[in-house]
Amino acid sequence: MYKYLLVFILVFFTGCFSDKNLSLNIEKLDDKNSTKRVYKDISKDTIFEAAKRTFILTGGYEFRIDSYRDSLIVSKTKLSHYPFYTNVSEDRWQISIEEKDSSSYVKILAKRVDNFDDKNPIYLSTSLHELLFERIEFYLGLKDSWSSCLVDFSLDDALCDIIDLKFYSNPTKEDVLKNIYISQRKPSKKLIDTKDILLEDISFTVDEQSEDILSQEDDIDTSSETREFDAEILELDKKVNSNLDKTLDKIEESLENKEEINESTK
Protein backbone atom coordinates (compact mmCIF):
# COMPACT_ATOMS: atom_id res chain seq x y z
CA MET A 1 0.00 0.00 0.00
CA TYR A 2 2.73 2.47 1.00
CA LYS A 3 4.68 1.52 -2.11
CA TYR A 4 1.83 2.59 -4.42
CA LEU A 5 1.31 5.82 -2.46
CA LEU A 6 5.01 6.64 -2.78
CA VAL A 7 4.90 5.99 -6.53
CA PHE A 8 1.85 8.26 -6.89
CA ILE A 9 3.57 11.09 -4.99
CA LEU A 10 6.72 10.78 -7.09
CA VAL A 11 4.73 10.83 -10.34
CA PHE A 12 2.68 13.82 -9.20
CA PHE A 13 5.65 15.96 -8.19
CA THR A 14 7.64 14.88 -11.22
CA GLY A 15 4.82 16.13 -13.43
CA CYS A 16 4.69 19.44 -11.55
CA PHE A 17 8.44 19.96 -11.86
CA SER A 18 8.44 19.05 -15.54
CA ASP A 19 5.60 21.50 -16.29
CA LYS A 20 7.44 24.22 -14.38
CA ASN A 21 10.68 23.54 -16.21
CA LEU A 22 8.84 23.53 -19.54
CA SER A 23 7.28 26.88 -18.73
CA LEU A 24 10.65 28.36 -17.79
CA ASN A 25 12.21 27.02 -20.97
CA ILE A 26 9.45 28.55 -23.08
CA GLU A 27 9.93 31.91 -21.35
CA LYS A 28 13.66 31.80 -22.05
CA LEU A 29 13.06 30.89 -25.70
CA ASP A 30 10.46 33.63 -26.04
CA ASP A 31 12.87 36.21 -24.68
CA LYS A 32 15.71 34.94 -26.87
CA ASN A 33 13.62 35.07 -30.06
CA SER A 34 12.07 38.47 -29.42
CA THR A 35 13.22 41.85 -30.76
CA LYS A 36 13.44 44.92 -28.54
CA ARG A 37 13.58 48.64 -29.19
CA VAL A 38 13.42 51.78 -27.07
CA TYR A 39 11.50 54.87 -28.19
CA LYS A 40 12.38 57.93 -26.17
CA ASP A 41 9.53 60.29 -25.34
CA ILE A 42 7.00 58.33 -27.43
CA SER A 43 3.94 57.14 -25.56
CA LYS A 44 3.02 53.47 -25.49
CA ASP A 45 -0.60 54.23 -26.40
CA THR A 46 0.53 55.77 -29.68
CA ILE A 47 2.75 52.78 -30.46
CA PHE A 48 -0.14 50.41 -29.76
CA GLU A 49 -2.35 52.45 -32.08
CA ALA A 50 0.30 52.35 -34.81
CA ALA A 51 0.60 48.55 -34.44
CA LYS A 52 -3.18 48.09 -34.68
CA ARG A 53 -3.33 50.18 -37.84
CA THR A 54 -0.48 48.17 -39.34
CA PHE A 55 -2.25 44.84 -38.88
CA ILE A 56 -5.59 46.20 -40.06
CA LEU A 57 -4.01 47.66 -43.19
CA THR A 58 -2.04 44.46 -43.82
CA GLY A 59 -4.81 41.93 -43.38
CA GLY A 60 -8.10 43.53 -42.47
CA TYR A 61 -10.31 41.05 -40.62
CA GLU A 62 -7.80 38.22 -41.03
CA PHE A 63 -6.10 39.34 -37.81
CA ARG A 64 -7.73 39.10 -34.41
CA ILE A 65 -6.54 41.90 -32.15
CA ASP A 66 -6.82 41.76 -28.35
CA SER A 67 -5.75 44.87 -26.47
CA TYR A 68 -4.51 44.90 -22.89
CA ARG A 69 -2.98 47.53 -20.64
CA ASP A 70 0.66 46.77 -21.48
CA SER A 71 0.43 44.38 -24.43
CA LEU A 72 -1.22 43.68 -27.73
CA ILE A 73 -2.00 40.10 -28.81
CA VAL A 74 -2.61 39.57 -32.53
CA SER A 75 -3.39 36.18 -34.07
CA LYS A 76 -4.25 34.75 -37.48
CA THR A 77 -5.40 31.19 -38.16
CA LYS A 78 -4.70 29.46 -41.45
CA LEU A 79 -5.93 26.13 -42.82
CA SER A 80 -3.61 24.60 -45.42
CA HIS A 81 -4.64 21.73 -47.70
CA TYR A 82 -2.13 19.20 -48.98
CA PRO A 83 -2.58 16.07 -51.14
CA PHE A 84 -2.78 13.65 -48.23
CA TYR A 85 -3.37 15.81 -45.15
CA THR A 86 -4.39 19.22 -43.85
CA ASN A 87 -2.60 21.51 -41.45
CA VAL A 88 -3.94 24.16 -39.09
CA SER A 89 -1.50 26.87 -38.11
CA GLU A 90 -1.88 29.98 -36.02
CA ASP A 91 0.46 32.97 -36.09
CA ARG A 92 0.67 34.80 -32.79
CA TRP A 93 2.14 38.25 -32.36
CA GLN A 94 2.78 39.74 -28.95
CA ILE A 95 3.74 43.41 -28.67
CA SER A 96 4.65 44.32 -25.09
CA ILE A 97 5.43 47.87 -24.01
CA GLU A 98 6.72 49.22 -20.71
CA GLU A 99 6.65 52.97 -20.38
CA LYS A 100 9.11 54.36 -17.84
CA ASP A 101 11.61 57.21 -17.49
CA SER A 102 9.88 59.09 -20.35
CA SER A 103 10.59 56.22 -22.76
CA SER A 104 8.70 53.23 -24.17
CA TYR A 105 10.46 49.87 -24.08
CA VAL A 106 8.94 47.72 -26.84
CA LYS A 107 9.32 43.97 -27.31
CA ILE A 108 7.93 42.03 -30.26
CA LEU A 109 7.54 38.26 -30.28
CA ALA A 110 6.09 36.24 -33.17
CA LYS A 111 5.61 32.49 -33.34
CA ARG A 112 3.57 29.92 -35.18
CA VAL A 113 1.73 26.99 -33.61
CA ASP A 114 0.93 24.01 -35.85
CA ASN A 115 -2.06 21.81 -35.09
CA PHE A 116 -2.52 23.42 -31.66
CA ASP A 117 0.81 22.13 -30.34
CA ASP A 118 1.66 24.96 -27.93
CA LYS A 119 4.66 23.11 -26.49
CA ASN A 120 6.57 23.15 -29.76
CA PRO A 121 6.07 26.55 -31.38
CA ILE A 122 7.96 27.74 -34.44
CA TYR A 123 9.52 31.15 -33.92
CA LEU A 124 9.07 33.44 -36.89
CA SER A 125 11.98 35.22 -38.49
CA THR A 126 13.29 38.35 -36.80
CA SER A 127 13.16 40.00 -40.23
CA LEU A 128 9.39 40.00 -39.79
CA HIS A 129 9.89 41.80 -36.46
CA GLU A 130 11.94 44.42 -38.26
CA LEU A 131 9.28 44.81 -40.93
CA LEU A 132 6.61 45.35 -38.29
CA PHE A 133 8.80 47.88 -36.45
CA GLU A 134 9.41 49.80 -39.68
CA ARG A 135 5.70 49.98 -40.45
CA ILE A 136 4.93 51.11 -36.91
CA GLU A 137 7.58 53.79 -37.23
CA PHE A 138 5.97 55.06 -40.42
CA TYR A 139 2.72 55.68 -38.52
CA LEU A 140 4.75 57.40 -35.80
CA GLY A 141 6.32 59.71 -38.37
CA LEU A 142 9.82 58.32 -37.77
CA LYS A 143 10.15 56.89 -41.31
CA ASP A 144 9.41 58.67 -44.57
CA SER A 145 8.36 55.61 -46.61
CA TRP A 146 6.21 52.53 -46.07
CA SER A 147 8.17 49.27 -45.98
CA SER A 148 6.73 46.73 -48.39
CA CYS A 149 7.26 42.96 -48.35
CA LEU A 150 10.73 42.05 -49.57
CA VAL A 151 11.60 39.28 -52.00
CA ASP A 152 13.13 37.07 -49.31
CA PHE A 153 9.75 36.52 -47.66
CA SER A 154 7.88 33.35 -48.59
CA LEU A 155 4.30 33.23 -49.79
CA ASP A 156 2.90 32.21 -46.41
CA ASP A 157 4.80 34.56 -44.15
CA ALA A 158 2.87 36.16 -41.32
CA LEU A 159 2.85 39.68 -42.79
CA CYS A 160 3.47 38.90 -46.45
CA ASP A 161 1.01 36.10 -47.16
CA ILE A 162 -0.23 36.94 -50.65
CA ILE A 163 -2.66 34.01 -50.54
CA ASP A 164 -4.66 34.87 -47.42
CA LEU A 165 -3.92 38.56 -46.93
CA LYS A 166 -5.63 40.93 -49.30
CA PHE A 167 -3.70 43.68 -51.02
CA TYR A 168 -4.19 47.04 -49.38
CA SER A 169 -2.92 50.39 -50.53
CA ASN A 170 -0.02 51.93 -48.69
CA PRO A 171 -0.77 54.59 -46.08
CA THR A 172 0.04 58.21 -46.81
CA LYS A 173 1.54 61.01 -44.78
CA GLU A 174 -1.97 62.02 -43.78
CA ASP A 175 -2.28 58.74 -41.86
CA VAL A 176 0.66 59.57 -39.59
CA LEU A 177 -0.40 59.85 -35.95
CA LYS A 178 -0.32 63.16 -34.13
CA ASN A 179 0.66 64.00 -30.55
CA ILE A 180 2.88 60.96 -30.13
CA TYR A 181 5.21 62.36 -27.47
CA ILE A 182 4.95 61.78 -23.75
CA SER A 183 6.02 65.37 -23.14
CA GLN A 184 2.96 66.54 -25.09
CA ARG A 185 0.59 65.09 -22.57
CA LYS A 186 -1.42 67.63 -20.70
CA PRO A 187 -1.07 67.27 -16.96
CA SER A 188 -4.19 65.99 -15.32
CA LYS A 189 -6.27 68.69 -13.77
CA LYS A 190 -6.26 68.77 -10.00
CA LEU A 191 -9.50 68.30 -8.22
CA ILE A 192 -11.05 71.51 -7.02
CA ASP A 193 -10.46 71.97 -3.31
CA THR A 194 -14.02 72.22 -2.09
CA LYS A 195 -15.18 72.45 1.49
CA ASP A 196 -16.57 69.35 3.01
CA ILE A 197 -20.19 70.12 3.71
CA LEU A 198 -20.21 67.45 6.41
CA LEU A 199 -17.77 69.55 8.43
CA GLU A 200 -20.33 72.32 8.75
CA ASP A 201 -23.17 72.34 11.24
CA ILE A 202 -26.42 71.86 9.39
CA SER A 203 -29.63 72.86 11.17
CA PHE A 204 -32.73 71.06 10.04
CA THR A 205 -35.04 72.75 12.67
CA VAL A 206 -37.46 75.54 12.05
CA ASP A 207 -36.74 79.10 12.97
CA GLU A 208 -35.94 79.45 16.65
CA GLN A 209 -38.33 82.36 16.93
CA SER A 210 -41.27 80.31 15.73
CA GLU A 211 -43.29 78.46 18.33
CA ASP A 212 -43.37 74.70 18.40
CA ILE A 213 -46.77 73.56 17.18
CA LEU A 214 -46.78 70.71 19.73
CA SER A 215 -46.46 73.15 22.58
CA GLN A 216 -49.29 75.37 21.42
CA GLU A 217 -52.54 75.35 23.40
CA ASP A 218 -55.77 74.51 21.66
CA ASP A 219 -57.86 77.59 21.16
CA ILE A 220 -61.44 76.24 21.44
CA ASP A 221 -64.12 78.48 20.05
CA THR A 222 -66.81 79.04 22.70
CA SER A 223 -69.08 81.09 20.53
CA SER A 224 -72.86 80.75 20.49
CA GLU A 225 -72.80 78.57 17.37
CA THR A 226 -70.70 76.00 19.18
CA ARG A 227 -73.09 75.94 22.14
CA GLU A 228 -76.11 75.50 19.89
CA PHE A 229 -74.37 72.60 18.14
CA ASP A 230 -73.69 70.93 21.48
CA ALA A 231 -77.32 71.38 22.52
CA GLU A 232 -78.54 69.69 19.34
CA ILE A 233 -76.27 66.74 20.02
CA LEU A 234 -77.61 66.38 23.57
CA GLU A 235 -81.20 66.51 22.31
CA LEU A 236 -80.49 63.86 19.71
CA ASP A 237 -78.91 61.66 22.37
CA LYS A 238 -82.03 61.93 24.52
CA LYS A 239 -84.25 60.87 21.61
CA VAL A 240 -82.06 57.87 20.91
CA ASN A 241 -82.14 56.76 24.54
CA SER A 242 -85.92 57.24 24.70
CA ASN A 243 -86.53 55.14 21.60
CA LEU A 244 -84.22 52.48 22.96
CA ASP A 245 -86.16 52.29 26.23
CA LYS A 246 -89.48 51.94 24.38
CA THR A 247 -88.08 49.17 22.25
CA LEU A 248 -86.81 47.26 25.27
CA ASP A 249 -90.19 47.65 26.99
CA LYS A 250 -91.97 46.18 23.98
CA ILE A 251 -89.61 43.23 23.87
CA GLU A 252 -90.13 42.57 27.57
CA GLU A 253 -93.93 42.82 27.22
CA SER A 254 -93.88 40.40 24.28
CA LEU A 255 -91.94 37.85 26.29
CA GLU A 256 -94.41 38.07 29.19
CA ASN A 257 -97.37 37.50 26.86
CA LYS A 258 -95.73 34.39 25.44
CA GLU A 259 -95.24 32.99 28.94
CA GLU A 260 -98.89 33.57 29.82
CA ILE A 261 -100.08 31.82 26.68
CA ASN A 262 -97.87 28.83 27.39
CA GLU A 263 -99.24 28.46 30.93
CA SER A 264 -102.81 28.63 29.77
CA THR A 265 -102.29 25.88 27.25
CA LYS A 266 -100.90 23.40 29.76
For each residue, the residues with C-beta under 8 A, 3 or more apart:
1: 4 5
2: 5 6
3: 6 7
4: 1 7 8
5: 1 2 8 9
6: 2 3 9 10
7: 3 4 10 11
8: 4 5 11 12
9: 5 6 12 13
10: 6 7 13 14
11: 7 8 14 15
12: 8 9 15 16
13: 9 10 16 17
14: 10 11 17 18
15: 11 12 18 19
16: 12 13 19 20
17: 13 14 20 21
18: 14 15 21 22
19: 15 16 22 23
20: 16 17 23 24
21: 17 18 24 25
22: 18 19 25 26 119
23: 19 20 26 27
24: 20 21 27 28
25: 21 22 28 29
26: 22 23 29 30 119 121
27: 23 24 30 31
28: 24 25 31 32
29: 25 26 32 33 123
30: 26 27 33 34 109 111
31: 27 28 34
32: 28 29
33: 29 30 109 111 123 126
34: 30 31 107 108 109 129
35: 107 108 126 129 130 133
36: 105 106 107 108
37: 106 133
38: 103 104 105 106
39: 42 47 103 104 106 140
40: 102 103
41: 102 103 181 182 183
42: 39 46 47 103 104 140 180 181 182
43: 46 47 99 104 180 181 182 185
44: 47 48 70 97 98 99 104 106
45: 48 49
46: 42 43 49 50 140 177 179 180
47: 39 42 43 44 50 51 95 97 104 106 136 140
48: 44 45 51 52 67 72 95 97
49: 45 46 52 53 139 177
50: 46 47 53 54 135 136 137 139 140 177
51: 47 48 54 55 72 74 95 132 136
52: 48 49 55 56 65 67 72
53: 49 50 56 57 139 171 175
54: 50 51 57 58 132 135 136 139
55: 51 52 58 59 63 65 74 93
56: 52 53 59 60 63 65
57: 53 54 168 171
58: 54 55 63 135 159 165 168
59: 55 56 62 63 76 161 164 165 166
60: 56 63 165 166 168
61:
62: 59 76 164 165 166
63: 55 56 58 59 60 74 75 76
64: 74 75 76
65: 52 55 56 72 73 74
66: 72 73 74 75
67: 48 52 72
68: 71 72 73
69:
70: 44 96 97 98
71: 68 94 95 96 97
72: 48 51 52 65 66 67 68 93 94 95 96
73: 65 66 68 92 93 94
74: 51 55 63 64 65 66 92 93 94 95
75: 63 64 66 90 91 92 93
76: 59 62 63 64 90 91 158 164
77: 88 89 90
78: 88 89 90 91 156 161 164
79: 86 87 88
80: 86 87 88 89 156
81: 86
82: 85 86 87
83:
84:
85: 82
86: 79 80 81 82
87: 79 80 82 114 115
88: 77 78 79 80 114 115 116
89: 77 78 80 112 113 114 115
90: 75 76 77 78 112 113 116
91: 75 76 78 110 111 112 124 158
92: 73 74 75 110 111 112 113 121
93: 55 72 73 74 75 108 109 110 132 158
94: 71 72 73 74 107 108 109 110
95: 47 48 51 71 72 74 106 107 108
96: 70 71 72 106 107 109
97: 44 47 48 70 71 104 105 106 107
98: 44 70 104 105
99: 43 44 103 104 105 182
100: 103 105
101:
102: 40 41 182 183
103: 38 39 40 41 42 99 100
104: 38 39 42 43 44 47 97 98 99 182
105: 36 38 97 98 99 100
106: 36 37 38 39 44 47 95 96 97 133
107: 34 35 36 94 95 96 97
108: 34 35 36 93 94 95 129 132 133
109: 30 33 34 93 94 96
110: 91 92 93 94 123 124 128 129 132 158
111: 30 33 91 92 121 122 123 124
112: 89 90 91 92 121 122 123 124 158
113: 89 90 92 116 117 118 121 122
114: 87 88 89 117 120 122
115: 87 88 89
116: 88 90 113
117: 113 114 120 121
118: 113 121
119: 22 26
120: 114 117
121: 26 92 111 112 113 117 118
122: 111 112 113 114
123: 29 33 110 111 112
124: 91 110 111 112 128 129 157 158
125: 128 129 157
126: 33 35 129 130
127: 130 131 150 152 153
128: 110 124 125 131 132 153 157 158 159
129: 34 35 108 110 124 125 126 132 133
130: 35 126 127 133 134
131: 127 128 134 135 147 149 150 159 160
132: 51 54 93 108 110 128 129 135 136 159
133: 35 37 106 108 129 130 136 137
134: 130 131 137 138 143 147
135: 50 54 58 131 132 138 139 146 147
136: 47 50 51 54 132 133 139 140
137: 50 133 134 140 142 143
138: 134 135 141 142 143 145 146 147 171 176
139: 49 50 53 54 135 136 171 175 176 177
140: 39 42 46 47 50 136 137 176 177 180
141: 138 176 177 180
142: 137 138
143: 134 137 138 146 147
144:
145: 138
146: 135 138 143 170 171
147: 131 134 135 138 143
148: 170
149: 131 153 157 159 160
150: 127 131 153 160
151:
152: 127
153: 127 128 149 150 157 159 160
154: 157 160
155: 160 161 162 163
156: 78 80 161 163 164
157: 124 125 128 149 153 154 160 161
158: 76 91 93 110 112 124 128 161
159: 58 128 131 132 149 153 165
160: 131 149 150 153 154 155 157 165
161: 59 78 155 156 157 158 164 165
162: 155 165 167
163: 155 156
164: 59 62 76 78 156 161
165: 58 59 60 62 159 160 161 162
166: 59 60 62
167: 162
168: 57 58 60
169:
170: 146 148
171: 53 57 138 139 146 175 176
172: 175
173: 176
174:
175: 53 139 171 172
176: 138 139 140 141 171 173
177: 46 49 50 139 140 141 180
178:
179: 46 184
180: 42 43 46 140 141 177 184
181: 41 42 43 184 185
182: 41 42 43 99 102 104 185
183: 41 102
184: 179 180 181
185: 43 181 182
186:
187:
188:
189:
190:
191:
192:
193:
194:
195: 199 200
196: 199 200
197: 200 202
198:
199: 195 196
200: 195 196 197
201:
202: 197
203:
204:
205: 208
206: 210
207: 210
208: 205
209:
210: 206 207
211: 215 216
212: 215 216
213: 216
214:
215: 211 212
216: 211 212 213
217:
218:
219:
220: 226
221: 225 226
222: 226 227
223: 226 227
224: 227 228
225: 221 228 229
226: 220 221 222 223 229 230
227: 222 223 224 230 231
228: 224 225 231 232
229: 225 226 232 233
230: 226 227 233 234
231: 227 228 234 235
232: 228 229 235 236
233: 229 230 236 237
234: 230 231 237 238
235: 231 232 238 239
236: 232 233 239 240
237: 233 234 240 241
238: 234 235 241 242
239: 235 236 242 243
240: 236 237 243 244
241: 237 238 244 245
242: 238 239 245 246
243: 239 240 246 247
244: 240 241 247 248
245: 241 242 248 249
246: 242 243 249 250
247: 243 244 250 251
248: 244 245 251 252
249: 245 246 252 253
250: 246 247 253 254
251: 247 248 254 255
252: 248 249 255 256
253: 249 250 256 257
254: 250 251 257 258
255: 251 252 258 259
256: 252 253 259 260
257: 253 254 260 261
258: 254 255 261 262
259: 255 256 262 263
260: 256 257 263 264
261: 257 258 264 265
262: 258 259 265 266
263: 259 260 266
264: 260 261
265: 261 262
266: 262 263
